[in-house]
Amino acid sequence: MLWRLSRSLPVYAPDQLVVYPAQGVGVIERLERQQIGEHEAEFYIIRIFTNNIKVMVPVNNATSVGLRTLCSPSEAGAVLDSLQDRSTFTGYSGQNWNRRYREYSERLKSASLLDVGYVLKELILISGEKELSFGERRLLEQAMGLVTSELSCVLDRDAGDVKALIETFYADVLAKSEKTS
């Protein structure tokens, strides 16, 4: 069932695939009304594919939390092109890890898959220059999961195949980082 919502709010329907920032691709299972104090609120109930958790997103806050539809096939192509382009990488220059961590965390929460791809590319390329810390490895895994899950849905390919494709872009770097680990 779909309720009448404000025209300015995006309307997602049950069974629609969406992206919840920092969690990944999920499906809207249903819309639900709940009484919160004296107010009635509407929620999207979303099941995230990667970890099978369910999240409740208030319909009124869907845009502000970054809930969005999957990227288009042309946007998916732009993400793959961006991942292959190393020209913007300046290299690890001993930047403050706390500053980089905050920037990367914000980009992972972004509504843009290009931002998530940026984090993935940066961390893979940094891994070719130095061993990644535990926190960096965790962010790398999260970014890889977010990118591969969305691209696999959009391109109708297996997530493992998408991951393997991305890894081919960085075969030289990944081989180098495996030798130093």
CNS distance restraints for C-alpha pairs under 8 A (distance, minus, plus):
assign (resid   1 and name CA) (resid  30 and name CA) 7.75 0.50 0.50
assign (resid   1 and name CA) (resid  31 and name CA) 6.99 0.50 0.50
assign (resid   2 and name CA) (resid  13 and name CA) 6.97 0.50 0.50
assign (resid   2 and name CA) (resid  31 and name CA) 6.94 0.50 0.50
assign (resid   5 and name CA) (resid   9 and name CA) 6.88 0.50 0.50
assign (resid   5 and name CA) (resid  11 and name CA) 7.43 0.50 0.50
assign (resid   9 and name CA) (resid  59 and name CA) 7.76 0.50 0.50
assign (resid   9 and name CA) (resid  60 and name CA) 7.04 0.50 0.50
assign (resid   9 and name CA) (resid  62 and name CA) 7.98 0.50 0.50
assign (resid   9 and name CA) (resid  63 and name CA) 7.46 0.50 0.50
assign (resid  10 and name CA) (resid  62 and name CA) 7.77 0.50 0.50
assign (resid  10 and name CA) (resid  63 and name CA) 7.43 0.50 0.50
assign (resid  12 and name CA) (resid  16 and name CA) 6.65 0.50 0.50
assign (resid  12 and name CA) (resid  28 and name CA) 7.53 0.50 0.50
assign (resid  13 and name CA) (resid  28 and name CA) 6.73 0.50 0.50
assign (resid  13 and name CA) (resid  30 and name CA) 7.50 0.50 0.50
assign (resid  13 and name CA) (resid  31 and name CA) 7.79 0.50 0.50
assign (resid  14 and name CA) (resid  27 and name CA) 7.52 0.50 0.50
assign (resid  14 and name CA) (resid  28 and name CA) 4.90 0.50 0.50
assign (resid  14 and name CA) (resid  29 and name CA) 5.17 0.50 0.50
assign (resid  14 and name CA) (resid  30 and name CA) 5.00 0.50 0.50
assign (resid  14 and name CA) (resid  31 and name CA) 7.06 0.50 0.50
assign (resid  15 and name CA) (resid  27 and name CA) 5.67 0.50 0.50
assign (resid  15 and name CA) (resid  28 and name CA) 5.25 0.50 0.50
assign (resid  15 and name CA) (resid  29 and name CA) 5.79 0.50 0.50
assign (resid  15 and name CA) (resid  30 and name CA) 7.73 0.50 0.50
assign (resid  16 and name CA) (resid  27 and name CA) 5.58 0.50 0.50
assign (resid  16 and name CA) (resid  28 and name CA) 5.53 0.50 0.50
assign (resid  17 and name CA) (resid  25 and name CA) 6.81 0.50 0.50
assign (resid  17 and name CA) (resid  26 and name CA) 5.69 0.50 0.50
assign (resid  17 and name CA) (resid  27 and name CA) 4.51 0.50 0.50
assign (resid  17 and name CA) (resid  28 and name CA) 6.49 0.50 0.50
assign (resid  17 and name CA) (resid  69 and name CA) 6.66 0.50 0.50
assign (resid  17 and name CA) (resid  70 and name CA) 6.91 0.50 0.50
assign (resid  18 and name CA) (resid  25 and name CA) 5.73 0.50 0.50
assign (resid  18 and name CA) (resid  26 and name CA) 5.52 0.50 0.50
assign (resid  18 and name CA) (resid  27 and name CA) 6.04 0.50 0.50
assign (resid  18 and name CA) (resid  28 and name CA) 7.19 0.50 0.50
assign (resid  18 and name CA) (resid  67 and name CA) 6.87 0.50 0.50
assign (resid  18 and name CA) (resid  68 and name CA) 5.60 0.50 0.50
assign (resid  18 and name CA) (resid  69 and name CA) 4.54 0.50 0.50
assign (resid  18 and name CA) (resid  70 and name CA) 5.69 0.50 0.50
assign (resid  19 and name CA) (resid  23 and name CA) 7.65 0.50 0.50
assign (resid  19 and name CA) (resid  24 and name CA) 5.29 0.50 0.50
assign (resid  19 and name CA) (resid  25 and name CA) 4.47 0.50 0.50
assign (resid  19 and name CA) (resid  26 and name CA) 6.13 0.50 0.50
assign (resid  19 and name CA) (resid  67 and name CA) 5.81 0.50 0.50
assign (resid  19 and name CA) (resid  68 and name CA) 5.38 0.50 0.50
assign (resid  19 and name CA) (resid  69 and name CA) 5.97 0.50 0.50
assign (resid  19 and name CA) (resid  70 and name CA) 6.06 0.50 0.50
assign (resid  19 and name CA) (resid 150 and name CA) 7.75 0.50 0.50
assign (resid  20 and name CA) (resid  24 and name CA) 5.35 0.50 0.50
assign (resid  20 and name CA) (resid  25 and name CA) 6.40 0.50 0.50
assign (resid  20 and name CA) (resid  26 and name CA) 7.19 0.50 0.50
assign (resid  20 and name CA) (resid  65 and name CA) 7.97 0.50 0.50
assign (resid  20 and name CA) (resid  66 and name CA) 6.66 0.50 0.50
assign (resid  20 and name CA) (resid  67 and name CA) 4.95 0.50 0.50
assign (resid  20 and name CA) (resid  68 and name CA) 6.91 0.50 0.50
assign (resid  21 and name CA) (resid  65 and name CA) 7.57 0.50 0.50
assign (resid  21 and name CA) (resid  66 and name CA) 6.09 0.50 0.50
assign (resid  21 and name CA) (resid  67 and name CA) 6.67 0.50 0.50
assign (resid  21 and name CA) (resid 108 and name CA) 6.82 0.50 0.50
assign (resid  21 and name CA) (resid 109 and name CA) 4.65 0.50 0.50
assign (resid  21 and name CA) (resid 110 and name CA) 6.14 0.50 0.50
assign (resid  21 and name CA) (resid 111 and name CA) 6.21 0.50 0.50
assign (resid  22 and name CA) (resid 108 and name CA) 5.40 0.50 0.50
assign (resid  22 and name CA) (resid 109 and name CA) 4.81 0.50 0.50
assign (resid  22 and name CA) (resid 110 and name CA) 7.77 0.50 0.50
assign (resid  22 and name CA) (resid 142 and name CA) 7.81 0.50 0.50
assign (resid  22 and name CA) (resid 146 and name CA) 7.27 0.50 0.50
assign (resid  23 and name CA) (resid  48 and name CA) 6.98 0.50 0.50
assign (resid  23 and name CA) (resid  50 and name CA) 7.96 0.50 0.50
assign (resid  23 and name CA) (resid 146 and name CA) 7.18 0.50 0.50
assign (resid  24 and name CA) (resid  48 and name CA) 6.67 0.50 0.50
assign (resid  24 and name CA) (resid  49 and name CA) 7.55 0.50 0.50
assign (resid  24 and name CA) (resid  50 and name CA) 7.27 0.50 0.50
assign (resid  24 and name CA) (resid 145 and name CA) 7.75 0.50 0.50
assign (resid  24 and name CA) (resid 146 and name CA) 5.21 0.50 0.50
assign (resid  24 and name CA) (resid 149 and name CA) 6.90 0.50 0.50
assign (resid  24 and name CA) (resid 150 and name CA) 7.08 0.50 0.50
assign (resid  25 and name CA) (resid  48 and name CA) 5.90 0.50 0.50
assign (resid  25 and name CA) (resid  49 and name CA) 6.11 0.50 0.50
assign (resid  25 and name CA) (resid  50 and name CA) 7.60 0.50 0.50
assign (resid  25 and name CA) (resid  70 and name CA) 7.82 0.50 0.50
assign (resid  25 and name CA) (resid 146 and name CA) 7.64 0.50 0.50
assign (resid  25 and name CA) (resid 149 and name CA) 6.48 0.50 0.50
assign (resid  25 and name CA) (resid 150 and name CA) 6.04 0.50 0.50
assign (resid  26 and name CA) (resid  46 and name CA) 6.06 0.50 0.50
assign (resid  26 and name CA) (resid  47 and name CA) 5.22 0.50 0.50
assign (resid  26 and name CA) (resid  48 and name CA) 4.00 0.50 0.50
assign (resid  26 and name CA) (resid  49 and name CA) 5.25 0.50 0.50
assign (resid  27 and name CA) (resid  46 and name CA) 5.45 0.50 0.50
assign (resid  27 and name CA) (resid  47 and name CA) 5.47 0.50 0.50
assign (resid  27 and name CA) (resid  48 and name CA) 6.67 0.50 0.50
assign (resid  27 and name CA) (resid  49 and name CA) 7.65 0.50 0.50
assign (resid  28 and name CA) (resid  44 and name CA) 6.49 0.50 0.50
assign (resid  28 and name CA) (resid  45 and name CA) 5.80 0.50 0.50
assign (resid  28 and name CA) (resid  46 and name CA) 4.43 0.50 0.50
assign (resid  28 and name CA) (resid  47 and name CA) 6.57 0.50 0.50
assign (resid  29 and name CA) (resid  44 and name CA) 7.70 0.50 0.50
assign (resid  29 and name CA) (resid  45 and name CA) 5.66 0.50 0.50
assign (resid  29 and name CA) (resid  46 and name CA) 5.64 0.50 0.50
assign (resid  29 and name CA) (resid  47 and name CA) 6.70 0.50 0.50
assign (resid  30 and name CA) (resid  44 and name CA) 6.20 0.50 0.50
assign (resid  30 and name CA) (resid  45 and name CA) 5.43 0.50 0.50
assign (resid  30 and name CA) (resid  46 and name CA) 7.45 0.50 0.50
assign (resid  31 and name CA) (resid  42 and name CA) 6.93 0.50 0.50
assign (resid  31 and name CA) (resid  43 and name CA) 5.66 0.50 0.50
assign (resid  31 and name CA) (resid  44 and name CA) 4.76 0.50 0.50
assign (resid  31 and name CA) (resid  45 and name CA) 6.05 0.50 0.50
assign (resid  32 and name CA) (resid  42 and name CA) 5.65 0.50 0.50
assign (resid  32 and name CA) (resid  43 and name CA) 5.19 0.50 0.50
assign (resid  32 and name CA) (resid  44 and name CA) 6.49 0.50 0.50
assign (resid  32 and name CA) (resid  45 and name CA) 7.10 0.50 0.50
assign (resid  33 and name CA) (resid  40 and name CA) 6.62 0.50 0.50
assign (resid  33 and name CA) (resid  41 and name CA) 5.56 0.50 0.50
assign (resid  33 and name CA) (resid  42 and name CA) 4.46 0.50 0.50
assign (resid  33 and name CA) (resid  43 and name CA) 6.24 0.50 0.50
assign (resid  34 and name CA) (resid  40 and name CA) 5.62 0.50 0.50
assign (resid  34 and name CA) (resid  41 and name CA) 5.42 0.50 0.50
assign (resid  34 and name CA) (resid  42 and name CA) 6.44 0.50 0.50
assign (resid  34 and name CA) (resid  43 and name CA) 7.66 0.50 0.50
assign (resid  35 and name CA) (resid  39 and name CA) 5.79 0.50 0.50
assign (resid  35 and name CA) (resid  40 and name CA) 4.39 0.50 0.50
assign (resid  35 and name CA) (resid  41 and name CA) 6.26 0.50 0.50
assign (resid  36 and name CA) (resid  40 and name CA) 5.85 0.50 0.50
assign (resid  36 and name CA) (resid  41 and name CA) 6.72 0.50 0.50
assign (resid  41 and name CA) (resid  58 and name CA) 7.05 0.50 0.50
assign (resid  41 and name CA) (resid  59 and name CA) 7.92 0.50 0.50
assign (resid  42 and name CA) (resid  58 and name CA) 5.85 0.50 0.50
assign (resid  42 and name CA) (resid  59 and name CA) 5.60 0.50 0.50
assign (resid  42 and name CA) (resid  60 and name CA) 7.67 0.50 0.50
assign (resid  43 and name CA) (resid  56 and name CA) 5.86 0.50 0.50
assign (resid  43 and name CA) (resid  57 and name CA) 5.26 0.50 0.50
assign (resid  43 and name CA) (resid  58 and name CA) 4.29 0.50 0.50
assign (resid  43 and name CA) (resid  59 and name CA) 5.16 0.50 0.50
assign (resid  44 and name CA) (resid  55 and name CA) 7.96 0.50 0.50
assign (resid  44 and name CA) (resid  56 and name CA) 5.62 0.50 0.50
assign (resid  44 and name CA) (resid  57 and name CA) 5.11 0.50 0.50
assign (resid  44 and name CA) (resid  58 and name CA) 6.30 0.50 0.50
assign (resid  44 and name CA) (resid  59 and name CA) 6.21 0.50 0.50
assign (resid  45 and name CA) (resid  54 and name CA) 6.60 0.50 0.50
assign (resid  45 and name CA) (resid  55 and name CA) 5.83 0.50 0.50
assign (resid  45 and name CA) (resid  56 and name CA) 4.77 0.50 0.50
assign (resid  45 and name CA) (resid  57 and name CA) 6.62 0.50 0.50
assign (resid  46 and name CA) (resid  54 and name CA) 5.38 0.50 0.50
assign (resid  46 and name CA) (resid  55 and name CA) 5.25 0.50 0.50
assign (resid  46 and name CA) (resid  56 and name CA) 6.40 0.50 0.50
assign (resid  46 and name CA) (resid  57 and name CA) 7.67 0.50 0.50
assign (resid  47 and name CA) (resid  52 and name CA) 5.89 0.50 0.50
assign (resid  47 and name CA) (resid  53 and name CA) 5.63 0.50 0.50
assign (resid  47 and name CA) (resid  54 and name CA) 4.35 0.50 0.50
assign (resid  47 and name CA) (resid  55 and name CA) 6.50 0.50 0.50
assign (resid  48 and name CA) (resid  52 and name CA) 5.13 0.50 0.50
assign (resid  48 and name CA) (resid  53 and name CA) 5.51 0.50 0.50
assign (resid  48 and name CA) (resid  54 and name CA) 6.22 0.50 0.50
assign (resid  48 and name CA) (resid  55 and name CA) 7.64 0.50 0.50
assign (resid  49 and name CA) (resid  53 and name CA) 7.68 0.50 0.50
assign (resid  50 and name CA) (resid 149 and name CA) 7.87 0.50 0.50
assign (resid  57 and name CA) (resid  61 and name CA) 7.02 0.50 0.50
assign (resid  57 and name CA) (resid  62 and name CA) 6.21 0.50 0.50
assign (resid  58 and name CA) (resid  62 and name CA) 6.12 0.50 0.50
assign (resid  61 and name CA) (resid  65 and name CA) 6.17 0.50 0.50
assign (resid  62 and name CA) (resid  66 and name CA) 6.40 0.50 0.50
assign (resid  62 and name CA) (resid  67 and name CA) 5.31 0.50 0.50
assign (resid  63 and name CA) (resid  67 and name CA) 5.70 0.50 0.50
assign (resid  63 and name CA) (resid  68 and name CA) 7.40 0.50 0.50
assign (resid  66 and name CA) (resid 109 and name CA) 7.69 0.50 0.50
assign (resid  66 and name CA) (resid 110 and name CA) 6.83 0.50 0.50
assign (resid  66 and name CA) (resid 111 and name CA) 5.11 0.50 0.50
assign (resid  67 and name CA) (resid 111 and name CA) 7.15 0.50 0.50
assign (resid  68 and name CA) (resid 111 and name CA) 6.94 0.50 0.50
assign (resid  70 and name CA) (resid 150 and name CA) 6.81 0.50 0.50
assign (resid  70 and name CA) (resid 154 and name CA) 6.97 0.50 0.50
assign (resid  71 and name CA) (resid  75 and name CA) 5.77 0.50 0.50
assign (resid  71 and name CA) (resid  76 and name CA) 6.39 0.50 0.50
assign (resid  71 and name CA) (resid 113 and name CA) 7.53 0.50 0.50
assign (resid  71 and name CA) (resid 150 and name CA) 7.76 0.50 0.50
assign (resid  71 and name CA) (resid 154 and name CA) 7.04 0.50 0.50
assign (resid  72 and name CA) (resid  76 and name CA) 6.19 0.50 0.50
assign (resid  72 and name CA) (resid 154 and name CA) 6.87 0.50 0.50
assign (resid  73 and name CA) (resid  77 and name CA) 6.27 0.50 0.50
assign (resid  73 and name CA) (resid 154 and name CA) 6.08 0.50 0.50
assign (resid  73 and name CA) (resid 155 and name CA) 6.60 0.50 0.50
assign (resid  74 and name CA) (resid  78 and name CA) 6.32 0.50 0.50
assign (resid  75 and name CA) (resid  79 and name CA) 6.23 0.50 0.50
assign (resid  76 and name CA) (resid  80 and name CA) 6.33 0.50 0.50
assign (resid  76 and name CA) (resid 151 and name CA) 6.21 0.50 0.50
assign (resid  76 and name CA) (resid 154 and name CA) 7.17 0.50 0.50
assign (resid  76 and name CA) (resid 155 and name CA) 7.61 0.50 0.50
assign (resid  77 and name CA) (resid  81 and name CA) 6.12 0.50 0.50
assign (resid  78 and name CA) (resid  82 and name CA) 6.02 0.50 0.50
assign (resid  78 and name CA) (resid 114 and name CA) 7.93 0.50 0.50
assign (resid  79 and name CA) (resid  83 and name CA) 6.16 0.50 0.50
assign (resid  79 and name CA) (resid 113 and name CA) 7.09 0.50 0.50
assign (resid  79 and name CA) (resid 114 and name CA) 5.56 0.50 0.50
assign (resid  79 and name CA) (resid 117 and name CA) 6.60 0.50 0.50
assign (resid  80 and name CA) (resid  84 and name CA) 6.39 0.50 0.50
assign (resid  80 and name CA) (resid 166 and name CA) 7.81 0.50 0.50
assign (resid  81 and name CA) (resid  85 and name CA) 6.34 0.50 0.50
assign (resid  82 and name CA) (resid 114 and name CA) 7.58 0.50 0.50
assign (resid  82 and name CA) (resid 117 and name CA) 7.58 0.50 0.50
assign (resid  82 and name CA) (resid 118 and name CA) 7.83 0.50 0.50
assign (resid  83 and name CA) (resid 117 and name CA) 6.49 0.50 0.50
assign (resid  83 and name CA) (resid 118 and name CA) 7.31 0.50 0.50
assign (resid  83 and name CA) (resid 121 and name CA) 5.97 0.50 0.50
assign (resid  83 and name CA) (resid 166 and name CA) 7.54 0.50 0.50
assign (resid  83 and name CA) (resid 169 and name CA) 7.55 0.50 0.50
assign (resid  84 and name CA) (resid 169 and name CA) 5.83 0.50 0.50
assign (resid  89 and name CA) (resid 122 and name CA) 7.04 0.50 0.50
assign (resid  89 and name CA) (resid 125 and name CA) 7.86 0.50 0.50
assign (resid  91 and name CA) (resid 125 and name CA) 7.50 0.50 0.50
assign (resid  91 and name CA) (resid 126 and name CA) 6.66 0.50 0.50
assign (resid  91 and name CA) (resid 129 and name CA) 7.80 0.50 0.50
assign (resid  92 and name CA) (resid 126 and name CA) 5.76 0.50 0.50
assign (resid  92 and name CA) (resid 129 and name CA) 6.93 0.50 0.50
assign (resid  95 and name CA) (resid  99 and name CA) 7.67 0.50 0.50
assign (resid  95 and name CA) (resid 100 and name CA) 7.19 0.50 0.50
assign (resid  96 and name CA) (resid 100 and name CA) 6.40 0.50 0.50
assign (resid  97 and name CA) (resid 101 and name CA) 5.86 0.50 0.50
assign (resid  98 and name CA) (resid 102 and name CA) 6.21 0.50 0.50
assign (resid  99 and name CA) (resid 103 and name CA) 6.26 0.50 0.50
assign (resid 100 and name CA) (resid 104 and name CA) 5.97 0.50 0.50
assign (resid 101 and name CA) (resid 105 and name CA) 5.93 0.50 0.50
assign (resid 101 and name CA) (resid 136 and name CA) 7.77 0.50 0.50
assign (resid 102 and name CA) (resid 106 and name CA) 6.15 0.50 0.50
assign (resid 103 and name CA) (resid 107 and name CA) 6.24 0.50 0.50
assign (resid 104 and name CA) (resid 108 and name CA) 6.17 0.50 0.50
assign (resid 104 and name CA) (resid 119 and name CA) 5.85 0.50 0.50
assign (resid 104 and name CA) (resid 139 and name CA) 7.77 0.50 0.50
assign (resid 105 and name CA) (resid 109 and name CA) 6.49 0.50 0.50
assign (resid 105 and name CA) (resid 139 and name CA) 7.76 0.50 0.50
assign (resid 106 and name CA) (resid 110 and name CA) 6.32 0.50 0.50
assign (resid 107 and name CA) (resid 115 and name CA) 5.28 0.50 0.50
assign (resid 107 and name CA) (resid 116 and name CA) 5.77 0.50 0.50
assign (resid 107 and name CA) (resid 119 and name CA) 7.08 0.50 0.50
assign (resid 108 and name CA) (resid 115 and name CA) 6.90 0.50 0.50
assign (resid 108 and name CA) (resid 116 and name CA) 5.06 0.50 0.50
assign (resid 108 and name CA) (resid 119 and name CA) 7.39 0.50 0.50
assign (resid 108 and name CA) (resid 143 and name CA) 6.80 0.50 0.50
assign (resid 109 and name CA) (resid 116 and name CA) 7.99 0.50 0.50
assign (resid 110 and name CA) (resid 115 and name CA) 6.58 0.50 0.50
assign (resid 110 and name CA) (resid 116 and name CA) 7.23 0.50 0.50
assign (resid 112 and name CA) (resid 116 and name CA) 6.83 0.50 0.50
assign (resid 113 and name CA) (resid 117 and name CA) 6.06 0.50 0.50
assign (resid 113 and name CA) (resid 147 and name CA) 6.92 0.50 0.50
assign (resid 114 and name CA) (resid 118 and name CA) 6.13 0.50 0.50
assign (resid 115 and name CA) (resid 119 and name CA) 6.64 0.50 0.50
assign (resid 116 and name CA) (resid 120 and name CA) 6.43 0.50 0.50
assign (resid 116 and name CA) (resid 143 and name CA) 5.95 0.50 0.50
assign (resid 116 and name CA) (resid 146 and name CA) 7.40 0.50 0.50
assign (resid 116 and name CA) (resid 147 and name CA) 6.83 0.50 0.50
assign (resid 117 and name CA) (resid 121 and name CA) 6.11 0.50 0.50
assign (resid 117 and name CA) (resid 143 and name CA) 7.01 0.50 0.50
assign (resid 117 and name CA) (resid 147 and name CA) 6.46 0.50 0.50
assign (resid 118 and name CA) (resid 122 and name CA) 6.06 0.50 0.50
assign (resid 119 and name CA) (resid 123 and name CA) 6.10 0.50 0.50
assign (resid 119 and name CA) (resid 140 and name CA) 7.40 0.50 0.50
assign (resid 119 and name CA) (resid 143 and name CA) 6.58 0.50 0.50
assign (resid 120 and name CA) (resid 124 and name CA) 6.18 0.50 0.50
assign (resid 120 and name CA) (resid 140 and name CA) 5.79 0.50 0.50
assign (resid 120 and name CA) (resid 143 and name CA) 5.31 0.50 0.50
assign (resid 120 and name CA) (resid 144 and name CA) 6.14 0.50 0.50
assign (resid 121 and name CA) (resid 125 and name CA) 6.11 0.50 0.50
assign (resid 122 and name CA) (resid 126 and name CA) 6.00 0.50 0.50
assign (resid 123 and name CA) (resid 127 and name CA) 6.06 0.50 0.50
assign (resid 123 and name CA) (resid 136 and name CA) 7.13 0.50 0.50
assign (resid 123 and name CA) (resid 140 and name CA) 6.02 0.50 0.50
assign (resid 124 and name CA) (resid 128 and name CA) 6.86 0.50 0.50
assign (resid 124 and name CA) (resid 140 and name CA) 7.29 0.50 0.50
assign (resid 124 and name CA) (resid 170 and name CA) 7.53 0.50 0.50
assign (resid 124 and name CA) (resid 173 and name CA) 7.28 0.50 0.50
assign (resid 124 and name CA) (resid 174 and name CA) 7.44 0.50 0.50
assign (resid 125 and name CA) (resid 129 and name CA) 7.14 0.50 0.50
assign (resid 125 and name CA) (resid 170 and name CA) 7.88 0.50 0.50
assign (resid 125 and name CA) (resid 173 and name CA) 6.56 0.50 0.50
assign (resid 126 and name CA) (resid 130 and name CA) 6.25 0.50 0.50
assign (resid 126 and name CA) (resid 132 and name CA) 7.56 0.50 0.50
assign (resid 127 and name CA) (resid 131 and name CA) 5.57 0.50 0.50
assign (resid 127 and name CA) (resid 132 and name CA) 5.68 0.50 0.50
assign (resid 127 and name CA) (resid 173 and name CA) 7.33 0.50 0.50
assign (resid 127 and name CA) (resid 174 and name CA) 7.67 0.50 0.50
assign (resid 127 and name CA) (resid 177 and name CA) 5.93 0.50 0.50
assign (resid 128 and name CA) (resid 173 and name CA) 4.96 0.50 0.50
assign (resid 128 and name CA) (resid 174 and name CA) 6.84 0.50 0.50
assign (resid 128 and name CA) (resid 176 and name CA) 6.02 0.50 0.50
assign (resid 128 and name CA) (resid 177 and name CA) 5.18 0.50 0.50
assign (resid 129 and name CA) (resid 177 and name CA) 7.84 0.50 0.50
assign (resid 130 and name CA) (resid 177 and name CA) 7.76 0.50 0.50
assign (resid 131 and name CA) (resid 177 and name CA) 7.11 0.50 0.50
assign (resid 131 and name CA) (resid 180 and name CA) 7.32 0.50 0.50
assign (resid 131 and name CA) (resid 181 and name CA) 7.08 0.50 0.50
assign (resid 132 and name CA) (resid 136 and name CA) 5.53 0.50 0.50
assign (resid 132 and name CA) (resid 137 and name CA) 5.86 0.50 0.50
assign (resid 133 and name CA) (resid 137 and name CA) 6.14 0.50 0.50
assign (resid 134 and name CA) (resid 138 and name CA) 6.19 0.50 0.50
assign (resid 135 and name CA) (resid 139 and name CA) 6.27 0.50 0.50
assign (resid 136 and name CA) (resid 140 and name CA) 6.07 0.50 0.50
assign (resid 137 and name CA) (resid 141 and name CA) 6.17 0.50 0.50
assign (resid 138 and name CA) (resid 142 and name CA) 6.18 0.50 0.50
assign (resid 139 and name CA) (resid 143 and name CA) 6.03 0.50 0.50
assign (resid 140 and name CA) (resid 144 and name CA) 6.06 0.50 0.50
assign (resid 141 and name CA) (resid 145 and name CA) 6.09 0.50 0.50
assign (resid 142 and name CA) (resid 146 and name CA) 6.18 0.50 0.50
assign (resid 143 and name CA) (resid 147 and name CA) 6.11 0.50 0.50
assign (resid 144 and name CA) (resid 148 and name CA) 5.91 0.50 0.50
assign (resid 144 and name CA) (resid 163 and name CA) 7.40 0.50 0.50
assign (resid 145 and name CA) (resid 149 and name CA) 5.86 0.50 0.50
assign (resid 146 and name CA) (resid 150 and name CA) 6.32 0.50 0.50
assign (resid 147 and name CA) (resid 151 and name CA) 6.04 0.50 0.50
assign (resid 148 and name CA) (resid 152 and name CA) 5.78 0.50 0.50
assign (resid 148 and name CA) (resid 159 and name CA) 5.48 0.50 0.50
assign (resid 148 and name CA) (resid 160 and name CA) 7.78 0.50 0.50
assign (resid 148 and name CA) (resid 162 and name CA) 5.74 0.50 0.50
assign (resid 148 and name CA) (resid 163 and name CA) 5.82 0.50 0.50
assign (resid 149 and name CA) (resid 153 and name CA) 6.43 0.50 0.50
assign (resid 149 and name CA) (resid 159 and name CA) 5.84 0.50 0.50
assign (resid 150 and name CA) (resid 154 and name CA) 6.21 0.50 0.50
assign (resid 151 and name CA) (resid 155 and name CA) 5.73 0.50 0.50
assign (resid 151 and name CA) (resid 156 and name CA) 7.86 0.50 0.50
assign (resid 151 and name CA) (resid 157 and name CA) 7.82 0.50 0.50
assign (resid 151 and name CA) (resid 159 and name CA) 7.71 0.50 0.50
assign (resid 151 and name CA) (resid 162 and name CA) 7.10 0.50 0.50
assign (resid 152 and name CA) (resid 156 and name CA) 5.41 0.50 0.50
assign (resid 152 and name CA) (resid 157 and name CA) 4.70 0.50 0.50
assign (resid 152 and name CA) (resid 158 and name CA) 5.62 0.50 0.50
assign (resid 152 and name CA) (resid 159 and name CA) 5.04 0.50 0.50
assign (resid 152 and name CA) (resid 162 and name CA) 6.23 0.50 0.50
assign (resid 153 and name CA) (resid 157 and name CA) 6.74 0.50 0.50
assign (resid 157 and name CA) (resid 161 and name CA) 6.71 0.50 0.50
assign (resid 157 and name CA) (resid 162 and name CA) 6.84 0.50 0.50
assign (resid 158 and name CA) (resid 162 and name CA) 6.47 0.50 0.50
assign (resid 159 and name CA) (resid 163 and name CA) 6.14 0.50 0.50
assign (resid 160 and name CA) (resid 164 and name CA) 6.09 0.50 0.50
assign (resid 161 and name CA) (resid 165 and name CA) 6.15 0.50 0.50
assign (resid 162 and name CA) (resid 166 and name CA) 6.29 0.50 0.50
assign (resid 163 and name CA) (resid 167 and name CA) 6.13 0.50 0.50
assign (resid 164 and name CA) (resid 168 and name CA) 6.28 0.50 0.50
assign (resid 165 and name CA) (resid 169 and name CA) 6.87 0.50 0.50
assign (resid 166 and name CA) (resid 170 and name CA) 7.04 0.50 0.50
assign (resid 167 and name CA) (resid 171 and name CA) 5.85 0.50 0.50
assign (resid 167 and name CA) (resid 174 and name CA) 7.58 0.50 0.50
assign (resid 170 and name CA) (resid 174 and name CA) 5.99 0.50 0.50
assign (resid 171 and name CA) (resid 175 and name CA) 5.97 0.50 0.50
assign (resid 172 and name CA) (resid 176 and name CA) 6.25 0.50 0.50
assign (resid 173 and name CA) (resid 177 and name CA) 6.15 0.50 0.50
assign (resid 174 and name CA) (resid 178 and name CA) 6.08 0.50 0.50
assign (resid 175 and name CA) (resid 179 and name CA) 6.46 0.50 0.50
assign (resid 176 and name CA) (resid 180 and name CA) 6.70 0.50 0.50
assign (resid 177 and name CA) (resid 181 and name CA) 6.33 0.50 0.50
